[in-house]
Amino acid sequence: MDKFEDVDYWKGIVLYGLNQATYKIALGKTILELASQGKETIEWHQLSKVYLDTYIERLKTSDNPQQSNPSRRTKMERIVDSLKKGSIDYNGAVNLVATEAFNDVIPRFQTIGTNKDIVGEKFYHFDFGKRLYLHDSTFLINEASKQELSDELEARWSLLEGAFFLAHGDFKLSNDVRDIYLENSYSRTNITGNIPFLQGYQGNTCFYCGERIGNKDIHVDHVLPRQFIQHDEIWNLVLSHSICNMNKNDSLIGKHYFEKLVARNENIMGSNHPWKKKIADSLGGSPKKRNKIMLDHYENAKIVLNNNYWENSPKYNRETDPFFKRLITKLNNK
């Protein structure tokens, strides 16, 4: 049996990892940079800074997508975008990287395929959120093969971007539309407080499948995905089962659901509830104007999400899905 060298394990990570985004490639570049600086013990803030700088430098010259899912942007893309637009400063960006960007990539980097045992902790170990400790293997491969490894990371990053670009449709137009929403975006708020209000217009039934929701299973969902719409305004919120919410995830809904949402909002507008002013402020004072603005949002979502429909069909409707109806009836009767 052939004996593998440390550099072979590193190349296995880079070339044969399961990359659904470019996080792992950026971490590889970050680790080699820190090894070049002779850093053995790396404070989390320093790790975050070098990782952020790696993405800033990459996104200066590349406007390609950084992950395979056309309905989402990576956390790093969103952080760099916010930094460019001035909604956060550099230190704020570093702090966001430290708290939000490493949850998956640090624990999973030393993996070939799905196997964590092949590499183990050959190149580093970590105290999550505090420090990362580079091992001798990292310094040795960096000293012996730095340029080769750096070139491989660059080539792999470009290859992934090319593959992701093909999955994203008109990526430039998509980004132009996203920027419109990012200009007025705000951080997530606690939307569970909207449950009593929404129950007044939905009862205890799921917006998507029309079946009863148990009191312990109520989710508040963004009909147009939150990562696209970038707000938590009431006109886009509905109640759903957890299973419907999680299955839908960031998918685009069909026109029939959109029309149902329009009708729900007009129902609210016909009431005396003070929250109807929120809808009027967001969408307009007349049904015609509200319908047009909502339709514009829907058409923009189709561009950004690349027609990535729930269950891959614009006609998919949980209320007429016989298998799901049987399933949810069984779950509700437990």
N, C-alpha and C positions, 0 to 999 in steps of 0.2 A: 504494500500500500504506500502511495506517495506521501511524503511528509510536506505539509503546507508551512510556508513561512508566514511571519506576521503580515507582510505586505499582501499576501494572497488572501488572508482573512479580510483585510481592509477592502481590497478590490471586490471580494464577494459581497460585502455590505453595500458598496456603491453600485455595482453592476447588477446585482441580483436581489436587491431589496424590493419589496412590493411598494412602489412609489405611486400613491394617488395624488401627491402634491410634491413640491420641491423642498419641503422642510428638511429632509434628510441630507440633501445635497448641500444646502446652506449650512447645516450643522457640520458637515464634513469640512467645508472650507473654513468655518470658524475654528474648529479644533486644530487644523493645520496652522492657522494663523497664530493661535495662542501657543502652540508648540514651538513655533519659530521664535516667539518672544521668550521662550524658556520658562513659561508659566506651568508650574506643577499643580498648585492649588489656586483655583479660579473662583473668586467671589461671584455670586449669582448676578450682581449688577454688572460686573465686567463682562461676563458671558453674554448677557443680554445686549450690552452695548456693541460688542463685536458682531453679534448675530444681526442686530438691526443694521449696522453699517454695511454688512454683507448684502442685505436685501436692498438698501438704499442704492448702493453702487450698481447692483444688477438691474434694478428697475429704472435707472437712468438711461440705460441703453436697450432695454427690452420692454415692450409693452404687451408681451404675450401673457396668456393666463398661466397661473402658477398652480393650478390643480385641475383634475379631470372633470369634476362635476360642473356642468355649465350653469347651474343655478346658484353657485356660490363663489365668493372670493375667499381666499385664505385670510386668516387673521393678520398675517404679515402684510398682505396687500392693503387691507383696510387700515392698518396702523400707519403704513407709509403714506397712503392717500390722505389720512387725517393730518399727518405732519406737513405734507405739501400744501394743504389747504389752510393751514394755520389754526385748525381747531384744537390742536395740541402742540406743545413745544417739544423740543428734543428730549428733555428729561422725562416728560410725560410719556413719550413714545417708548423710551427705555423701560419705564416702569410697567407699561402695558405688555411689552415683550416678556418681562420677568414674570408677570402674573398670569398671562393668557396664552403664550405661544409655545411653551415647552411641555405641556401636559402629556402629549403623545410621543414627540420626537426624542426626548432625552431617554425615556425608558425603552424605546423600541429601536433606537439607532443600531445597536449591536446585534442585528438580526439578519439572517440570510433566509430569504423566503419568509416563512413563518416560524423558523426555528431559532430560538434564543440560546440554545445550549451549545451550538457550534462555536460561536465566538465568546460567549460568556461575558466577562468584564475585562477582556484583553486590553482595551484601549482606555477605559476610564471607569470610575464608579462615582456616585454622586450622593449628596445629601440634599434632596429635592428642595428647591427654594432657597438654599443657602450656599452650597459650594459644589463644584465639580472638580474631581481629582484626576489628572492625566497620569497614565502609567508609562513605564519605560518603553513599551512597545510603540507607543505613539511617537515618542521622540526619535526612536531608532528609524522608523519608516520615513518620518519627515526628513531626517538628516540624509538618508540614503537615496530617497526617491521623491523629493518634494515637487520638482517640476512635473514629473510624470503623473503623480497623483493629482496635482492641481489641474493639469490638462484634462485628465479623465473626468474630474468633477465638472469642469466647464463643458465638456462634450456631453456628459450625461444630462446636465441642466438644460442645454439647448435641445437635446433629443426629447426630453420630457415636455418642454414648452411647445415643441412642434406637434407632438401627439395631442396635447391638451387643446392647442389651437384648432385642430381639425374637429374636435368635439364641441367647440364653442360657437360655431356659426360665424356671424359677422361680429367679431370681437371688438373692433373699433367702435362700431355703432352702439354695441352693448355698453361699452365703457362710457360713451358720451351720454347715454341715457342714465346710467348709474350716477354719473356726476351731478345730474340735476337733483337727484334725491339726496345725495350726500351733502349738498350745500345746506340743506335744511334738516339734517339728521340730528337725532339726540340719543343719548344712551337709553338702554332698556329701563322701563319703569315696572313697578309691581302691578301687573294687570289683573291679578286675582280679585282685587276689590271691585271689579266690574261685574262679578258673577250675579249678585242680586238684581242689578239693573237689567242685565241681559236676559235673566230668567223671566223677567216681566214680559219679554217679547218672544221668547222661545219656549218658555216653560222648562220642563226637565227633559227636553228632547234634543238629540244631536243634530246640528245644522247639516251634517253631511249624509247621515243614514236615516234620520227621522225617527230613530228608536229611542226608547227611554234611557236616560243617563242616571246611574246611581249617584247618591250624594257624595260618595267617596271617589268618584271617577270623573268629576267635572274638570275639563280643561278649557282654558280660554285660548283660542287660536286666532292667528292672523290669517285671514282668507288669502290675501295677497301676501306672500311670505315676508316676514319681518326683515330679512337680510336684503330684500329688494326695496321695500317701501320705507324702511328706516324710521318708522315711528310707531306709536301705540295708540293711534287715534281710534275713537269708539266706532267710527263708521266701518272699520275694517276688522272688527273683533266679533267673534261668535263663540258659542259654547259647543263643545264636542266631547265624545268619548276619548279617553287617552289613546285607545287603539286606532281610532280614526285620525287623531292629531298626529301620532307618530308615524303612521303609514303614509299620510299625505306629506309630511315633512316640509320640504321647500319646493314642492312641485307646483306647477301651474294648474289651476282648476278650469274646468270646462265652462262654456258660456252659460249653461243652465244654472250653475252655482253662482256665477256673477250676477245673473238676473235675479236670483233669489236674494242675494245680498242687497241689490238695489231696492227690491220690494220691502225687505226688512227695514232698511233705512227710512223709506217713505212712511212706513208704519210708525216709526219713532217720531218722524216729523209731524205726523197727524195727532200726536199726543200733546199734553201740556207739560211734559217732563222738561226740567231746565236743561238737561243735557242735549236737547235737540238743537240748542244754540251752538254747541260744539260742532255738530254736523253741518249746520248752516255756515259757520265760520270757515270750515274746511272745504266744503263742496259747493256752497252757493245758496242763494235764497229761494230759488225756484226749482221745481222738479226737473225741468228741462236742463237747467244749468248743472244740477247735481248729477244727472245721468251722463251728461257730456264729460264732466271732469272725471267721474268714475270710469267711464269708458276709455278715456285717455290713459288713466293709470293702468287699466287692464291691457291695453295695446302695448304700452311701454313694458309691462311685465312679460309679455310674450316675446319681446325683443331680448330683454335681459336674460330670461330663463330659457331662451332658445327653443320655445315651444316644448319644453320638457314637462309634458302633462302627467298628472297623476295616473298611474297604471298605463302610461304611454298612450293614452287615448283622450281626445277632447270630449268624447261622449261618455266617459266613465261616470257612473252615478251610483253611489252606494245604496241609494233608496231602491234601486232596481237590480242590485247584484244578489241573485238568489243564494249563492254560497254564503256571502257575508251576512245576509238576513238570518240564515239558520245559525251561523256562528254567534252573532251578537245576541240572538234569542237565548241560546244556551248559556252564554256568559252572564246575561242579565238574570237568569233563573237560578244561578248558583247561590 
